[in-house]
Amino acid sequence: MEERSSPDAWDRKEGRALRGHEKRRPMTERVRKLVVIGHGAAGLAAALAAAEQVQRSSAFIDINLIEKAPEEEAGGNTRWSPSYMRMEAPDRLAANFENDIRETSGGRADPRYFGTLAENAAPTVAWLQAHGIEFSIPTYYLSANSLRIQPVGGGKAFVERLAEAARQAGVGISYNCSVTRLVRSGDRMSGALVRGGDGTSHVIDADAVILATGGFQGNPDMLRQHFGPRAASMKLISPGSRFDTGDGIGLASELGATLSGDWNGMHAEPVDPRSKSSAPVVLVYPYGIVVDQNGFRFFDEGRGLVHETWEAFARDIQTSRPNGRVHAILDSSLLSIEGFERAVRSDVPPHRAKTLDELAHLINVPSDSLKRTIALYNAAAGDAARFDAGRRDGLKTADWLVPLKSNWARPIVQPPYLAYPLVGAIAYTFGGLATNDRAEVLGESGAIAGLYAAGEVTGHFYRTAPNAVAMLRALVYGRIAGQQAVSFLTR
């Protein structure tokens, strides 16, 4: 028989729970239990929003958050993310937000889900500001017309500020713990089987559960199953990604949850494999050319702004290119682009060479092939005086060049020549749990009572990720999940 234990007694440092929210109550009043699984943006927003709603009510609800990572690493992708969000200002959503998402998804996006996201975006950011999180409006990489907001301090600011606010609101937080099964009694949630850092397992009471466990990018078996054998070895975008192993998807599926989203979809970005930093993206490739290990071009580097091409490009590197590696080739004109450093997060400088022969040697690419590729490209390139890095400038190659380059096609002629090695790194996956605009997890017959989900564990993206939406939806729907769970427990 599985032992049930009160999470209030567990020790935090050994992967056991802290004391949850308490207030004086009549001895006959039953304390309901809310368990949140996951310590990223969605989970922390859920726990804090739930705790604040409890404080405003007369309810007696203990809230405990379970996190599989150690405290110093907790936060999943959020901790390491730059956390751009698709808003023109903290109080204003980007123009055409819902239409762009509809187009990005090929018409498959749930309009009620994303409509609710749009309605709650600015109020959620105001809520975050009330908890001391400041926002800036940086230039989004080099895209002059793509306004985004970003928390000062990046995703780490979300993790640290929201975790502290949640503790102060009475949320108990357990680190080094993993939930291995959810328990139902009849048609209601009743518990969660938790394995602590010491290897022991206990069933804790759970009248409602919020899943915020991320996608399955850290699970090689699931990557192999859904994306093919080469995906299993794909580099992870950040250290926190390894904790995102599809746990919540499996837990809810055992209870009959419906799956949704594009199970052949992932968000990936091109990174410098030499760097040991988190997310060492190199996003200047549209301003030069990209060659494979044989020295040949293979796609239109200037098809769109970098956030319109990086996903397919990074995935193609991993799944289709020899050795899963390519090279962005540029010349010294890159250095004259104002703010180009914003588009390079690698801490390793590019290879530099005075000649193309020397550059080919440095990157181990056949010299003759590289020189022939660049000669053909230069012959087809446009007038460099028309070059504009901040927008699609229409500076394309001659139509006879295959593949064509649609924008930023200026010649590569000014030494020193530069090269960045690139591999594809996976950030998150699209397939997940079906949820509605109340963050309820859906089964074949409707919502599963007492079960909620938010963030990457949910399946709402199709084809390609809508740019700068993932963090925003994690926060908005985390907050909604926390509020809805408390409402459910106080009915």
Secondary structure, DSSP 4 states (H G I P E B T S, - for coil): -PPB--GGGS-TTTT-PPP-------TTPPPEEEEEE--SHHHHHHHHHHHHHHHHSS--EEEEEE-SS-GGG-SHHHHH----BSEEETTEEPTTHHHHHHHHTTT-S-HHHHHHHHHHHHHHHHHHHHTT--EE--EETTEEEEE-BEETTTHHHHHHHHHHHHHHTT-EEE-S-EEEEEEEETTEEEEEEEE-TTS-EEEEE-SEEEE----STT-HHHHHHHH-GGGGGPEESSGGGGG-SSHHHHHHHTTTBPEES-TT-EEEEEE-TT--SSS-BB--GGGSEEE-TTS---S-TTSS-HHHHHHHHHHHHHHHSGGG-EEEEE-GGGGGSTTGGGGB--SSPPEEESSHHHHHHHHT--HHHHHHHHHHHHHH---GGG--TTS-------TTSSS---S------SSSEEEEEEEEEEEEES-EE-B-TT-EEEETTEEEEEEEE-GGGB----SSPPTT-HHHHHHHHHHHHHHHHHHHHT-
